[in-house]
Amino acid sequence: MQNEIKSFLKDLEIKGRSPHTVLNYRLQLRTFCSWCLKTDTDFLTLRPAQAKRYRGYLHSATLSGKTINTMIGTLRSFYEFLLEEELIPGNPILKNLRVREQPRLPNPLSEEEKAIVLSFIEEKEIHIRLAFKTMLYTGIRVGEVATLVPADIKIEDQRVILFIKNAKGGKPRKVPIVDPETARALLEYIKDLPKDATVFRVSRRTLQDHARRIKHRTGIHFYVHRLRHTFATELLAKDTRLDVIQRVMGHADISTTRKYAETLNQDILDIAEPL
């Protein structure tokens, strides 16, 4: 199976999938490979009933519905590849294997939480500080900020724009920095950087570690993705159109963007006059 997985992952790279996506597929298929060894299952003759038992195995590991569906989706893509390679007669991973997911709303920082987190971010070294502020004022993902290079940062119509090439889903996009102070600081910071160096010289894991330290010091449930949630929610509060937010955030489906509207409880309260 290892050779087939390697070929599948190589095919993903050729199709332009991001390194992070390819890594996730590798890890998820490693779990499936381990299950096949434990259960003495031949992956090339896998039947739908066996695939259902694999789903049960994932469920018994107390994984969330979203995680199970993601792993089943990865497996289905792998078997589509095997089908294209004419190694199997059909795809045994049926669409009805999906399980129900608990709805998860975005979790933006409150104004108070944002002020506290920013005060701790200010204590960081300049490259870490700028990386966090870039995420907060552009909504880009931690993996995207970690791979930025100076050439990705440009000025258009007197605005600083980031060009995200290796975006999730493989679709490049343009993202403006909405905070002028951060935009100016970033332009100044990259002046002396080598063109082939990453801007912030850190990995996604390093930034996640810094976020965990902030969480422990503040008691706020803080993680890097909350910066993305905060950015989108604030855009929505400014009456930015949903389709614009969708493009900036890089959401494949506008229903994902629409979830941010459900976090604006003030809109609901404004229906009634105050006492």
N, C-alpha and C positions, 0 to 999 in steps of 0.2 A: 504493500500500500504506500510505503514511503516514496517510491519513485513516482507513483501517480500523483501524490500530493505535491511533490516538487514541481512536476509538470504543470499542474493546475495553478500553483502560485506564480510560476513563471508566466503563464498565460495571462494572469491578472496584471502582472507588471507591464506586459506588452500592451494591454488594453488601457494602461494609464491609471490604474488604481493606486491610491496613495500608499506609501510604505506602512503607515499605521493600519490601514485597512487590510493589507496583505498580512501583517503581523497578527492581527485579530483572527483572520481566517486560519492561519497556521496553528494558533493556540486552540481554537475551537475544534479543528480537525484532529489535533493531538488527543483531545478528550474522546472523540469518536474512535480513534485508532486504539486507544487504551481499552475502551469498552469491547471492541471486537476481539481483542486478545483475551480479555477476561471471560468472555462468553463463547469463545471459539467460533466466532462468526466470520464467514467469508464475505468480505465487503462487495465482491463482484457478483455474488449471487443473493445479495440482500433482498428480502421480500418486504412488502408493506407492513406485514404483521410484525416483523423483526424491527422495522423502523419505529413502529409504535411502542415496542418494548424499550427501545433506546430513549424515546421521549419520556417514558415512565421512569427510566433511570435518572434522567435529568431532573424530573419533578421530585424524585425521592431525595435529591441532593439539596432540596429547598431553594432552588434557584427561582428567581422572579419569572413571571410569565413573559415579560419582555426579553429577558436573557434566553429563555428556552426558545422563543420564536426566532430570535437572532441566530442561535446555534442550529436550529432546524433549517432556517433559510440558507445558512452557509453550506449545510450538508446537501440541500437541494441543488445549489449552484455547483457543488463538486460533482454530483451525479449527472447534472446536465453536461458538464465537461466530459465525463466518462462516456456519456451517450454520444457526444460529438466525435469522440475518439474511437467510436464503435467497439468499446470494451464491454458494454452491457446492452441488452435489447430494449430497455425502457427505464424510466426514472421511478425508483421505488419510494421516493420521498413525496408523498401526496400532499396536496395543498391543505387538506382537512386535518393535518397534524397540528396546526396552530392551536394554541391554547388562549384562554381569555387573559387579557392584560389588565392589571389594575391601573386606572387612569392616574397619570402623574403630571401635575401642573408645574409650570416653571416656578422657581423659588428665588425671586429677586431680593436683594438686600433692601431693608428699610432705610430711610434717610439716616436714622441714628446708627444703624449697623454700618452703613457705607462710610459715615464720618469716622467711626472707630477704626474700621479696616484700613481706610486711607491713612490715618495717623500712624499705623504700624507699618504700612507700605513705605511711608516717607523715611523710615529708619533704615531701609535696605540700601545696598549698593546701587549706584545709578542704573546699571544695566538690568538689575532685578526690578527696581522701582519702575523703570520705563516699560518693561515687559508687562507688568501688572496693569499699569495705566493704559497701555495700548489695548489690552484686552477689554478693559472697562469702557473705553471710549470708542471702540470699533466693533465690539461683539465677536471678534474672531476667536476661534478655538485655541486651546493651549498648544496643540500640535502645529497649528498654523503659525502662531507667534514664534514658536521655537525654530521654525525653518525659514523665517524671513531673511532675505539678503538685501543689502543696500539698494540693488537695482529694482526691488519690489516697491520702493518708496519713491513716489513722484509727486510733482505739483501740477495740478490741473485747475485752471480758473481761480488761482490763488488759494486753493484748498490742497491739503496734503492727503494723498490717496494711497492706499495699500493695494497692491495687486496680489491676490491670493491664487497661486497657480496650482498647488497640490491640495486642493480643497476636498472635503469629504464628498464622495460621489464622483470625483474627477472633473467637476465643473468649475473652471476658474471664475473669479468675480472681482469686482472693484469695491473697496470699502473706504469711506472717508473717515478721518479722525475728527470727531465732533467737538473735541475740546482744543481750542487754539493753543493754549499753553503747552499741552502735551505734544501737539503737532510741531510747535517751534522747538521744543526740547529734543524731539526725535531727530529733526533735521540737523540740529547742531551736533547731536551725538554721533551721527553716521558720517560726518565730514571726513574724519581721519581713519575710517574703517577700511580694511582691504575689501575689494569688490567681491571676492569669492568667499568671504567669511559670513557666517550667520550673524545677524544684527546683535542678538543678545547673548550669544555664546553659551547658551544653556539648553539642556534637554527638557522635554515636557515633564519628566519625572522630577527634575530639580525644582521646577516651578510648583509642582504639586506638593513637594516637600516643604517649600516655603509657605504655601497656603496652610498646610497642616500645622506648622509652627504658629501661624497667626491664629488659627482656630484654638490651639491649646492656651495661648496667652490671653486671648480675649473672651473665650467661652462662647463665641459666636459660631454657629454651625457654618463655617466658611470653607469653600472649596473653589477652585479656579472657575468652574463652569457657572458659578453664581454671578460672576462678572458679566458673562454673556447674557444670562437671564435679566440682569439689572439693566444692561444697555438696551435690550429690545423692549422691555417694559417701559422704560423712560421715553423711548421713541414713540411708543403707542400713546403714552400720556400726553405727548405734544401733538397728538392728532396726525401723526405721520401715517400715510396710507399703508394698508396691510401689504399690498403687492410690493411696495418699496422696501418695507421691512423684510419681506420674504427674500428679495434679491440680495439685500445687504447681508442677511444672516446666512444665505446659501441653503435655505430650506427647499427640498425637492417638492414638498406638498404644502400648500398654503394652510391646510388644516393644522399643521404644526405651528405655524405662526399665529394662527387664531387662538391657540391656547393661552397666549400671553394676555389676551383681552379678559380672560377669566380671573386674572390676578388683580384687576383694577376694581377693587370693591367700592371705591369712592364713587364710581359711575352709578352703582346700584343705589347708594345712599342719596345721591343727588336727585333721584326721582322725587323724593319727598322734601317738603319744606322743613327746615329746622324748627324746633320748638322755640 
